Every structure is written in C-alpha cells, then in structure tokens.
Amino acid sequence: MLATYGLVDMHCHLDLYPNHQSLINECEDAGLFTLAVTTTPKAWIVNNRLAQVTRHVRAALGLHPQLVKERANEFSLWESYLAETRYVGEVGLDAGPRFYKSLDLQKQVFKEILLRCAKTGNKILTIHSIRATTIVLDHIEAFLPPGRGKIVLHWFTGSVAEVKRAIDMGCYFSINSTMLANERHATVVASIPFDKILTETDGPFTQIANRSSKPVDVVYAVEKLAKIVNLPATTVALRIRENLKALLS
C-alpha cells in the first residue's frame, strides 16, 4: 500500500472520534497533513489547542450549515476567533430535505462568514454545498472577492458545468473515496483539472471496511484517483502535495 507520509486529508472531523488525541498522534506519526474541521466555534477551542503543538494537524473554525438553526447565535463567538486561524470550516449551505427549512438563515450566516473572511483576508475555507452548489458559488462570487481568500469545495456533488464555473473562480475540490465509488460523482471528478484536486476522508462520516474512516485511510482516495487519471498512485500523491503547497502559498 502507498506510504502515508506527505498525504493530505483536507477535511476530517477529528473531534467526533472517541479517541481524539490518539487520532492526532496517528496523523503526526504518519506525516499526514490533516485539517481538523469543526462544526461549531465552541468545538474549535479544543481542536485548536491540540493542533497548536503539532506539525501536521491544523484546526479549522466552523459553523456547520446543518447546525445553523440551533447555533446561529454562536456567530459572534465564531467571529471572535477568526483572527486566530487561517482555516475556516466546515461552513457553507445544505439544501437537502432535512435542512431546507433553515436555508434562508444558512444563507445569512454564510454571507456574514464570507464577508468577515474577505475583510480579514488570506483565509482557506472548506465548504459544504449539498444540493446548493449554484447558491454557494453565487455567494462566493458576491461576498469573497478574488484574492481575499481561497476556497476548497468539500465532497462536491455538483455538475460538470458547475465544476467549470468553480474552476474559473479559482476553487479547489477535496475528494474522498466514497465519492469515487459513485459513478456519477467519479465522472464529475474526472472533469476537474488535476491541479485543483485535494484529498479528504470526511471521517468519521465515511466508511472503510465497515468502520469509520480515519485520516490514514485517505490512501484509498489517492489509489482510486490514480485509476481515474491513469497515473501511478505515487505520482498522484506527489501532485496532490504540490496542490496543497499551491493552496497554502
């Protein structure tokens, strides 16, 4: 199997595992860049404290769209921490059936997040866009001017046309192995220019061998991507690392 050192998990919920600290240690030991996204600003506090003493793990400040109905009152707390991190996520919009009723409130919160990031500048955002890709891209276009931040579209399920629009806007895409097991999603991924692709697990919300995925399991996404683009997995891993360097530059 492919070595883990230098691999990238651009979106993982480390604090939602029962063994949070041991997962951080595993990422460190594996030499695996891991972005620990959070669902609320309160969760970011612990994640950031633990990540500050690591080489490979970083914490992202989130306010998850699926929790906006209950947690919109935490926006001021989110804003108060923004200056302490370069990474923002998980944020975005979810227009799926379970969360559609809160979509207007989600839009308001997402707009304010983008405006604050634009004002501060130099943020990297990992964005949720289930059944809301066009609205998400509209918001980014309206409220995060080019050069004021960088976007990674997490678990992207939009169309090939929406890929093209997002690419024109400078977006990156983080891809997990569960996405690549879906033929339609794999076709969309194949349309993304390789220099805009990153990898993720979205653990623990994805499964590998009937267990929750961990950051080291990002190797499966790399190997599936290698088959799609017809390149050796080692080459794919190297190019994704270069993509991460470009994102961070």
C-alpha positions as CSV (number, residue, x, y, z in Angstrom):
1,M,0.0,0.0,0.0
2,L,1.0,3.6,-0.6
3,A,3.1,5.2,2.2
4,T,1.2,7.8,4.2
5,Y,3.9,10.4,4.6
6,G,3.0,13.6,2.8
7,L,-0.6,12.6,2.1
8,V,-3.4,15.1,2.6
9,D,-6.7,14.8,4.5
10,M,-8.2,18.2,3.8
11,H,-11.4,17.6,5.7
12,C,-11.8,15.3,8.7
13,H,-13.8,15.7,12.0
14,L,-11.1,14.6,14.4
15,D,-13.1,15.7,17.5
16,L,-16.0,13.4,16.6
17,Y,-14.0,10.3,17.2
18,P,-13.9,8.8,20.7
19,N,-10.1,8.8,20.6
20,H,-9.5,12.4,19.5
21,Q,-5.9,12.8,20.9
22,S,-4.8,9.4,19.6
23,L,-6.0,10.2,16.1
24,I,-4.0,13.4,16.2
25,N,-0.9,11.4,17.3
26,E,-1.6,9.0,14.4
27,C,-1.6,11.8,11.9
28,E,1.6,13.1,13.3
29,D,3.3,9.7,13.2
30,A,2.0,9.1,9.7
31,G,3.3,12.5,8.5
32,L,-0.1,13.2,7.1
33,F,-1.4,16.8,6.7
34,T,-4.8,16.8,8.3
35,L,-7.3,19.7,8.5
36,A,-9.5,19.1,11.6
37,V,-12.7,20.8,10.7
38,T,-15.2,21.8,13.4
39,T,-19.0,22.1,13.4
40,T,-19.2,24.9,16.0
41,P,-16.9,27.6,17.2
42,K,-17.0,26.1,20.7
43,A,-15.6,22.9,19.3
44,W,-12.8,24.8,17.7
45,I,-11.3,25.8,21.0
46,V,-10.2,22.3,22.0
47,N,-9.2,21.4,18.4
48,N,-7.0,24.5,18.1
49,R,-5.3,23.9,21.5
50,L,-4.4,20.3,20.5
51,A,-3.4,21.2,17.0
52,Q,-1.1,24.1,18.0
53,V,1.6,21.7,19.3
54,T,1.6,19.5,16.1
55,R,3.5,19.7,12.8
56,H,0.9,18.1,10.5
57,V,-2.6,18.9,12.0
58,R,-4.4,22.2,11.7
59,A,-7.8,23.2,13.1
60,A,-10.5,25.0,11.1
61,L,-13.0,27.3,12.7
62,G,-16.5,26.1,11.7
63,L,-20.2,26.8,11.9
64,H,-21.8,23.8,10.1
65,P,-24.8,24.7,7.9
66,Q,-26.7,21.7,9.3
67,L,-26.4,23.2,12.8
68,V,-27.2,26.8,11.9
69,K,-30.8,26.7,13.0
70,E,-29.7,25.8,16.6
71,R,-26.3,27.6,16.6
72,A,-26.7,30.8,14.6
73,N,-26.4,32.6,18.0
74,E,-22.8,31.4,18.1
75,F,-21.8,33.5,15.1
76,S,-20.4,36.3,17.3
77,L,-18.2,33.7,19.0
78,W,-17.1,32.4,15.6
79,E,-16.2,35.9,14.6
80,S,-14.2,36.5,17.8
81,Y,-11.9,33.6,17.0
82,L,-11.4,34.3,13.3
83,A,-8.2,36.3,13.7
84,E,-6.6,33.2,15.4
85,T,-6.7,30.9,12.5
86,R,-6.1,30.8,8.7
87,Y,-8.5,27.9,8.3
88,V,-12.3,28.1,8.2
89,G,-14.7,25.1,8.0
90,E,-16.9,23.4,8.0
91,V,-19.2,26.2,6.6
92,G,-21.5,26.5,3.7
93,L,-25.0,25.6,2.7
94,D,-27.2,22.5,2.8
95,A,-30.4,22.5,0.8
96,G,-31.2,18.8,1.4
97,P,-34.7,17.8,2.7
98,R,-33.7,17.7,6.4
99,F,-32.2,21.2,6.4
100,Y,-34.1,23.1,3.6
101,K,-36.3,24.9,6.1
102,S,-33.3,26.7,7.6
103,L,-31.8,27.6,4.1
104,D,-32.6,31.3,4.4
105,L,-30.9,31.5,7.8
106,Q,-28.0,29.5,6.4
107,K,-27.6,32.0,3.6
108,Q,-27.5,34.9,6.0
109,V,-24.8,33.2,8.2
110,F,-22.7,32.0,5.2
111,K,-22.8,35.6,3.7
112,E,-21.5,37.0,7.0
113,I,-18.8,34.3,7.2
114,L,-17.6,35.2,3.7
115,L,-17.7,38.9,4.4
116,R,-15.6,38.5,7.5
117,C,-13.2,36.3,5.7
118,A,-12.9,38.8,2.9
119,K,-12.3,41.6,5.3
120,T,-9.6,39.7,7.2
121,G,-8.1,38.2,4.1
122,N,-5.8,35.1,3.5
123,K,-8.3,32.5,4.8
124,I,-8.7,29.0,3.4
125,L,-12.3,27.8,3.6
126,T,-13.6,24.2,3.3
127,I,-17.2,24.5,2.1
128,H,-20.2,22.2,2.3
129,S,-22.6,22.6,-0.7
130,I,-25.1,19.7,-0.7
131,R,-27.9,20.5,-3.2
132,A,-26.8,24.1,-3.1
133,T,-23.7,24.4,-5.4
134,T,-25.0,27.2,-7.5
135,I,-26.1,29.2,-4.4
136,V,-22.7,28.6,-2.8
137,L,-20.9,29.8,-5.9
138,D,-23.2,32.8,-6.1
139,H,-22.4,33.7,-2.5
140,I,-18.6,33.3,-3.0
141,E,-18.7,35.4,-6.1
142,A,-20.7,38.1,-4.4
143,F,-19.0,38.2,-1.0
144,L,-15.5,36.9,-1.2
145,P,-13.6,38.9,-3.9
146,P,-10.7,37.2,-5.8
147,G,-7.5,37.4,-3.8
148,R,-9.2,37.7,-0.5
149,G,-9.4,34.0,0.3
150,K,-9.2,30.5,-1.1
151,I,-12.0,28.0,-1.4
152,V,-12.0,24.2,-1.2
153,L,-15.3,22.6,-2.1
154,H,-15.6,19.6,0.1
155,W,-17.4,16.4,-1.1
156,F,-18.5,18.3,-4.3
157,T,-21.7,16.8,-5.8
158,G,-22.4,19.5,-8.4
159,S,-22.4,19.2,-12.2
160,V,-19.6,19.3,-14.8
161,A,-20.9,22.8,-15.7
162,E,-20.6,23.9,-12.0
163,V,-17.1,22.4,-11.9
164,K,-16.1,24.7,-14.8
165,R,-17.6,27.7,-13.0
166,A,-15.9,26.9,-9.8
167,I,-12.6,26.4,-11.6
168,D,-13.0,29.8,-13.2
169,M,-13.4,31.2,-9.7
170,G,-10.2,29.6,-8.5
171,C,-11.8,26.9,-6.3
172,Y,-10.2,23.7,-5.3
173,F,-12.0,20.4,-4.6
174,S,-11.4,17.8,-1.9
175,I,-12.2,14.3,-2.9
176,N,-12.9,11.2,-0.8
177,S,-13.0,7.5,-1.7
178,T,-16.8,7.3,-1.1
179,M,-17.4,9.9,-3.8
180,L,-15.3,7.9,-6.2
181,A,-17.3,4.8,-5.6
182,N,-20.3,6.6,-7.1
183,E,-20.2,6.5,-10.9
184,R,-21.8,9.9,-11.4
185,H,-19.6,11.6,-8.9
186,A,-16.5,9.9,-10.3
187,T,-17.4,11.3,-13.8
188,V,-17.6,14.8,-12.4
189,V,-14.3,14.3,-10.6
190,A,-12.7,13.3,-13.8
191,S,-13.6,16.7,-15.3
192,I,-11.7,18.6,-12.6
193,P,-8.2,19.8,-13.6
194,F,-5.7,17.9,-11.6
195,D,-4.0,21.0,-10.2
196,K,-7.2,21.8,-8.3
197,I,-7.7,18.4,-6.6
198,L,-7.0,17.6,-3.0
199,T,-8.0,14.6,-1.0
200,E,-10.1,14.1,2.2
201,T,-11.7,11.4,4.3
202,D,-14.6,13.4,5.9
203,G,-14.2,10.8,8.7
204,P,-16.0,9.6,10.7
205,F,-18.8,10.1,8.2
206,T,-17.3,7.7,5.6
207,Q,-16.6,4.0,5.9
208,I,-13.7,1.8,5.1
209,A,-14.1,-2.0,5.7
210,N,-17.2,-1.5,7.8
211,R,-15.6,1.0,10.2
212,S,-15.3,4.8,10.3
213,S,-12.6,6.2,8.0
214,K,-9.5,7.7,9.7
215,P,-7.1,10.2,8.1
216,V,-4.6,7.5,7.2
217,D,-7.4,6.0,5.0
218,V,-7.0,8.9,2.6
219,V,-4.7,6.5,0.8
220,Y,-7.8,4.8,-0.6
221,A,-8.9,8.1,-2.3
222,V,-5.4,8.5,-3.7
223,E,-5.5,5.0,-5.2
224,K,-8.9,5.4,-6.7
225,L,-7.9,8.8,-8.2
226,A,-4.9,7.1,-9.7
227,K,-7.1,4.7,-11.6
228,I,-9.3,7.5,-12.9
229,V,-6.4,9.6,-14.2
230,N,-4.4,6.6,-15.2
231,L,-1.3,7.5,-13.3
232,P,0.7,5.7,-10.6
233,A,-0.6,6.3,-7.1
234,T,2.8,7.7,-6.0
235,T,2.6,10.3,-8.8
236,V,-0.9,11.3,-7.7
237,A,0.2,11.6,-4.1
238,L,3.1,13.8,-5.1
239,R,0.9,16.1,-7.3
240,I,-1.7,16.4,-4.5
241,R,1.0,17.5,-2.1
242,E,2.1,20.1,-4.7
243,N,-1.5,21.3,-5.0
244,L,-1.6,21.7,-1.2
245,K,1.6,23.8,-1.4
246,A,0.0,26.0,-4.0
247,L,-3.2,26.4,-1.9
248,L,-1.1,27.4,1.1
249,S,1.2,29.8,-0.8
